[in-house]
Every structure is written in C-alpha cells, then in structure tokens.
C-alpha cells in the first residue's frame, strides 16, 4: 500500500423487537460509511523513475526535473527534447483522490396472529446510498509544465445517489383436519421501486493548491 492510501469503514446495526399480545414488531437498521483515499500519484510513475537520478537538492527538497536529453525524430527530422520529471516532487504537492460513501437500510416487519390458524405478515424496507468521488491535481504538478495558466490544476467530482424501497404483505392459513388432512393457503403481494441519479463535473485553472475548492477554479475544460 502506497503512502497516502487508506480506507476507513464504519458499520452500525440496530435491531429492535417488541411483542404485545398477538402482535410482533421488528425494526432493523443498518448504517454504512466509508472513506477511501487513493494514491495521488500513480505508482507507475515511481517505477519508471531511474533510481540513479538525484531526486533531492542540497536542502533535501524534491527537485521537479530529474533529467532531460535531446534526440532527432526521424519521422519529422526535428530535434525533440525529452524531459523526465520527479514523482516525489508531485507527491509533495497538495493532490488528492478520495471517495466517500454513505448508506443505510431500514426494514420494518409486522406479524399478527389473527387466530390459531390464521397469520398476517408484512414488511417494508427502504434503502439509500450516496457516493462522492473527488480528485484534485495541483497546478504545480510537473504534468502542467508549459500549460496555459488557465489550464493548470484540475478538480473533478462525481456523485451517485440511489434510493430504493420494497415491501410485501402475506396472509397464511394452515389447519390440520381430524389429525389426518393438512390444509394450507397463502396469499400475498409484493412491491418495489428503485431510482438512481448520477452527476459529474470538472473545473480547471487554480492559482494555488492550497485553494482546491472548485469555487476557486478559473474555468471549465474545453468541451464540458
């Protein structure tokens, strides 16, 4: 697991049962929360960095550029400059990639023993979940070298909201006649509904990575 990557999970369950005469009530509530932080700089960038390159200056601060060289492009017959940047430099900037989820389900059950051979059961449940993903790339990252000031730094946010509910009602009859014949009858109905909403947007152009709120962005990516 890379530094900066972690996951926090919280789960709570509450179950309540109440009985009164021929009636029985049960309510079950489940709550889930999680926060996942992913590595802000891809591991592949570290694996591709030459271990022989000097990554810190005399003061112990990560340098942005590790090395560069020029070569002739045989397709265009032009001189091309290849730059190798330090992933540690980007890692020290204020980047983040995190996902937050929250959800709950609640089920309520009722059982009514109308008489010895006749029983009514009903249940209704509701569930809701929310997921929010945020990713911010600092305007000081090496990937923005040479970019226009209005395009340095990006923030992307996506979210999903889901809501569902379902329930059922059934009535059961069971009787033993003359200790020889069993009669059973069941009638019921079931219903359910699901809905989901997805949203996403992106902004760009940040003057400083300390101000990563999207309200500080200077514009939107082209085509968005």
C-alpha positions as CSV (number, residue, x, y, z in Angstrom):
1,X,0.0,0.0,0.0
2,X,1.4,3.4,-1.0
3,X,1.8,6.2,1.4
4,X,-1.4,8.3,1.4
5,X,-3.6,5.3,0.6
6,X,-6.0,4.2,3.2
7,X,-9.6,3.2,3.8
8,X,-11.9,3.9,6.8
9,X,-15.0,1.8,7.2
10,X,-17.8,2.2,9.9
11,X,-20.8,-0.1,10.2
12,X,-23.6,0.1,12.7
13,X,-26.6,-2.2,13.2
14,X,-29.6,-1.7,15.4
15,X,-32.4,-4.2,15.9
16,X,-35.5,-3.6,17.9
17,X,-38.2,-6.2,18.8
18,X,-41.5,-5.5,20.5
19,X,-44.3,-8.0,21.2
20,X,-47.7,-7.3,22.5
21,X,-50.3,-10.0,22.7
22,X,-50.8,-11.3,19.1
23,X,-48.7,-8.6,17.6
24,X,-45.0,-8.6,17.0
25,X,-42.9,-5.7,15.6
26,X,-39.3,-5.8,14.4
27,X,-37.2,-3.0,13.1
28,X,-33.7,-3.5,11.7
29,X,-31.4,-0.5,10.8
30,X,-28.0,-0.8,9.1
31,X,-25.7,2.2,8.5
32,X,-22.5,2.1,6.5
33,X,-19.9,4.7,5.9
34,X,-16.5,4.5,4.2
35,X,-13.8,6.9,3.2
36,X,-11.1,5.7,0.7
37,X,-8.0,7.7,-0.1
38,X,-6.1,6.5,-3.2
39,X,-2.6,7.4,-4.1
40,X,-2.5,10.8,-5.6
41,X,0.4,10.0,-7.9
42,X,0.3,6.7,-9.8
43,X,2.7,4.0,-8.7
44,X,3.8,3.5,-12.3
45,X,5.4,7.0,-12.3
46,X,7.7,5.9,-9.4
47,X,8.5,2.6,-11.0
48,X,9.6,4.3,-14.2
49,X,11.8,6.8,-12.4
50,X,15.5,5.9,-12.8
51,X,16.9,5.2,-9.3
52,X,20.2,6.7,-10.2
53,X,18.7,10.2,-10.8
54,X,19.2,12.6,-8.0
55,X,15.7,13.4,-6.5
56,X,16.6,15.9,-3.9
57,X,18.5,19.2,-3.9
58,X,21.1,20.2,-1.3
59,X,18.3,21.3,1.1
60,X,16.6,18.0,1.0
61,X,13.7,19.3,-1.2
62,X,12.5,17.2,-4.1
63,X,13.5,18.6,-7.5
64,X,11.0,18.8,-10.3
65,X,13.1,17.7,-13.2
66,X,15.3,14.6,-13.0
67,X,16.9,14.7,-16.4
68,X,16.4,15.7,-20.0
69,X,18.0,14.9,-23.3
70,X,17.5,15.7,-27.0
71,X,17.2,13.4,-29.9
72,X,16.4,13.5,-33.6
73,X,12.9,12.4,-34.6
74,X,13.4,10.5,-37.8
75,X,9.7,11.0,-38.7
76,X,9.8,14.8,-38.6
77,X,13.5,15.3,-38.9
78,X,13.4,17.7,-35.9
79,X,15.1,17.9,-32.6
80,X,12.9,16.7,-29.7
81,X,13.6,17.3,-26.0
82,X,12.6,14.5,-23.6
83,X,12.0,15.6,-20.0
84,X,12.0,13.2,-17.0
85,X,10.1,14.6,-14.0
86,X,10.3,13.6,-10.4
87,X,7.2,11.9,-9.0
88,X,8.3,12.8,-5.5
89,X,8.0,16.4,-6.4
90,X,4.4,15.9,-7.5
91,X,3.8,13.8,-4.4
92,X,4.7,16.7,-2.1
93,X,2.1,18.9,-3.7
94,X,-1.5,19.0,-2.5
95,X,-3.1,16.3,-4.6
96,X,-5.9,14.1,-3.5
97,X,-8.1,11.3,-4.9
98,X,-10.8,10.2,-2.4
99,X,-14.2,8.6,-2.4
100,X,-16.8,8.9,0.3
101,X,-19.8,6.6,0.6
102,X,-22.8,6.6,3.0
103,X,-25.8,4.4,3.0
104,X,-28.5,2.9,5.2
105,X,-31.2,0.3,5.0
106,X,-34.2,0.0,7.3
107,X,-36.6,-2.9,7.4
108,X,-39.8,-2.9,9.4
109,X,-41.7,-6.1,10.0
110,X,-45.1,-6.8,11.5
111,X,-46.6,-10.2,12.3
112,X,-50.2,-10.6,13.6
113,X,-51.6,-13.9,14.7
114,X,-55.2,-13.3,14.0
115,X,-56.2,-16.7,15.3
116,X,-54.6,-20.0,15.8
117,X,-54.7,-21.0,12.1
118,X,-54.5,-17.5,10.5
119,X,-51.5,-15.3,10.4
120,X,-50.7,-12.0,8.7
121,X,-47.1,-10.8,7.9
122,X,-46.0,-7.6,6.4
123,X,-42.6,-5.9,5.7
124,X,-41.5,-2.7,4.3
125,X,-37.9,-1.7,3.6
126,X,-36.1,1.5,2.4
127,X,-32.5,1.9,1.4
128,X,-30.5,4.9,0.4
129,X,-26.8,5.2,-0.6
130,X,-24.7,8.2,-1.6
131,X,-21.2,8.1,-3.2
132,X,-19.0,11.1,-3.9
133,X,-15.6,10.9,-5.7
134,X,-13.2,13.9,-5.7
135,X,-9.9,14.2,-7.5
136,X,-7.6,17.2,-7.4
137,X,-4.4,17.8,-9.3
138,X,-2.2,20.6,-8.1
139,X,-1.3,23.3,-10.6
140,X,2.3,22.9,-9.5
141,X,2.5,19.3,-10.8
142,X,5.0,18.5,-13.5
143,X,2.2,17.4,-15.8
144,X,1.2,21.1,-16.2
145,X,4.7,22.3,-17.2
146,X,4.2,24.5,-20.3
147,X,0.4,24.6,-19.9
148,X,-1.6,27.9,-20.0
149,X,-2.2,29.4,-16.6
150,X,-5.9,28.9,-17.0
151,X,-5.5,25.2,-17.5
152,X,-3.1,24.4,-14.6
153,X,-4.7,22.4,-11.9
154,X,-7.9,20.3,-12.2
155,X,-10.7,19.3,-10.0
156,X,-13.2,16.5,-10.9
157,X,-16.2,15.5,-8.8
158,X,-18.8,12.8,-9.5
159,X,-21.7,11.5,-7.4
160,X,-24.3,8.8,-7.3
161,X,-27.5,8.9,-5.3
162,X,-29.6,5.7,-5.1
163,X,-33.0,5.2,-3.4
164,X,-35.0,2.0,-3.2
165,X,-37.9,0.7,-1.3
166,X,-39.8,-2.6,-1.3
167,X,-42.3,-4.4,0.7
168,X,-44.6,-7.4,0.9
169,X,-47.8,-8.5,2.6
170,X,-48.9,-12.1,3.0
171,X,-51.7,-13.9,4.9
172,X,-51.2,-17.6,5.7
173,X,-53.8,-20.2,6.7
174,X,-52.9,-23.6,7.9
175,X,-55.1,-26.2,9.6
176,X,-55.0,-29.9,10.5
177,X,-58.3,-31.5,9.9
178,X,-59.1,-34.6,12.0
179,X,-55.4,-35.2,12.6
180,X,-55.2,-36.5,9.0
181,X,-55.5,-33.8,6.5
182,X,-53.5,-30.6,6.3
183,X,-54.9,-27.5,4.6
184,X,-52.5,-24.6,3.7
185,X,-53.3,-21.4,1.8
186,X,-51.1,-18.4,1.2
187,X,-52.0,-15.1,-0.5
188,X,-49.8,-12.0,-0.8
189,X,-48.4,-9.2,-2.8
190,X,-45.0,-7.5,-3.3
191,X,-43.9,-4.1,-4.5
192,X,-40.6,-2.4,-5.1
193,X,-39.2,0.8,-6.6
194,X,-35.6,1.9,-7.5
195,X,-34.1,5.2,-8.6
196,X,-30.6,6.4,-9.3
197,X,-29.1,9.8,-10.1
198,X,-25.6,10.3,-11.4
199,X,-23.8,13.7,-11.7
200,X,-20.3,14.7,-12.7
201,X,-18.4,17.9,-13.5
202,X,-14.9,19.2,-13.8
203,X,-13.2,22.6,-13.5
204,X,-9.6,23.8,-14.1
205,X,-7.3,26.7,-13.5
206,X,-6.1,27.1,-9.9
207,X,-3.6,29.7,-8.8
208,X,-2.5,27.6,-5.7
209,X,-3.1,24.1,-4.5
210,X,-4.0,25.4,-1.0
211,X,-7.2,26.7,-2.6
212,X,-8.6,23.5,-4.1
213,X,-12.2,24.2,-3.6
214,X,-13.9,24.2,-7.1
215,X,-15.2,27.7,-6.5
216,X,-11.6,29.0,-6.8
217,X,-11.3,27.5,-10.3
218,X,-10.9,29.9,-13.3
219,X,-12.9,27.9,-15.8
220,X,-14.0,24.6,-17.3
221,X,-12.3,22.2,-19.6
222,X,-12.9,22.6,-23.3
223,X,-16.0,20.7,-24.4
224,X,-17.5,20.4,-21.0
